[in-house]
Amino acid sequence: MKKLIQGSMIIFVLAVVVGLGTQAVFSDTDSISDNTIATGTLELSLNHSAGKPWSITNAYPGWESVY
């Protein structure tokens, strides 16, 4: 009977530790200053690039480029 109680206590303690660890992971917050979130519309027209590789790097909202 003593081993059953000890085993039950160990399982209970492990369940509490796992539960607290899981709760900590899902409730973590962080703030980073000077960041923005922006949405926009992409209007893309590639008339003379059929079959040629093309990529955009370092684009941001409001960025325009005419090739």
TIDREN-994882 format. One record per residue: residue in three letters; z, x, y negated of N, C-alpha, C in turn. Coordinates in steps of 0.001 Angstrom, whole numbers, plus 500000, padded with zeros to 6 digits. Layout:
BEGIN
AlaZXYZXYZXY
...
// end
This chain:
BEGIN
Met500000500821501195500000500000500000500000500866498740
Lys500708501989498810500781502882497659499404503479497337
Lys498639503818498377497304504369498171496374503318497567
Leu496527502082497939495713501001497393495977500829495902
Ile497232500888495502497594500765494084497063501973493306
Gln497201503175493866496700504375493190495172504322493055
Gly494502503907494096493045503789494044492604502768493011
Ser493305501649492951492993500612491972493202501124490549
Met494270501874490334494545502431489006493464503440488598
Ile493027504276489523491975505254489232490680504542488874
Ile490324503518489635489112502755489340489224502069487984
Phe490393501518487661490604500866486376490458501863485223
Val491072503020485352490999504042484297489558504506484117
Leu488846504744485208487448505152485108486594504070484444
Ala486849502820484774486105501717484163486369501655482660
Val487596501871482245487936501866480820487236503021480104
Val487267504205480704486618505371480093485115505148479967
Val484467504643480999483028504375480953482730503292479918
Gly483538502258479876483340501180478906483471501663477472
Leu484470502481477193484637503011475840483498503967475479
Gly483055504754476425481935505662476172480662504898475871
Thr480400503845476609479214503022476384479300502324475036
Gln480454501804474698480641501126473416480424502111472275
Ala480863503349472420480689504348471375479222504675471173
Val478456504735472233477031505045472116476296503934471385
Phe476579502679471696475849501569471111476345501167469733
Ser477458501719469254477943501358467927477886502533466958
Asp477200503607467298477085504778466440476177504470465250
Thr476575504899464072475755504723462880475615506057462164
Asp474585506157461370474344507369460601473580506984459357
Ser473833507670458259473071507398457046472506508709456514
Ile471278508643456078470589509787455517470098509364454139
Ser470485510094453111470126509687451757468688510081451418
Asp468157509429450406466832509697449862465695509431450847
Asn465860508530451776464782508136452677464314506739452305
Thr463050506485452537462497505161452276461699504696453477
Ile461599503407453589460756502796454607459674502026453863
Ala458439502274454212457332501618453522456358501046454542
Thr455748499947454181454713499360455014453439499277454191
Gly452349499142454845451103499078454106449962498618454988
Thr448796498652454420447587498246455123446646499434455173
Leu446077499669456308445112500752456474443720500156456489
Glu442925500598455554441527500186455525440709501423455847
Leu440107501437456998439424502618457501437958502316457728
Ser437105503131457142435672502966457304435068504327457604
Leu434497504488458782433894505750459199432417505503459473
Asn431600505680458473430186505368458609429367506491459224
His429691507724458907428856508850459328429563509761460320
Ser430465509241461109431220510122461991431119509714463459
Ala430090509027463829429959508574465207429928509769466155
Gly430846509799467108430891510850468105431544512136467646
Lys432064512170466416432712513373465895434228513158465858
Pro435002514188466200436469514034466123436917513922464667
Trp437940513120464434438423512887463082439913512623463138
Ser440697513217462257442138512976462251442671513019460830
Ile443807512380460634444496512372459342445862513015459568
Thr446228513951458705447558514551458768448208514442457396
Asn449516514332457387450320514270456156449933513107455251
Ala449549511988455820449226510806455022450515510067454681
Tyr450514509342453594451667508575453143451159507335452416
Pro452007506331452191451555505126451493451007505473450114
Gly449842504987449803449198505253448540448238506441448594
Trp448232507139449691447357508320449851445921507871450021
Glu445011508504449304443600508186449422442808509470449559
Ser441781509419450352440889510547450504439502510029450820
Val438492510603450197437122510207450438436401511457450940
Tyr435840511369452119435136512515452695433663512360452474
// end
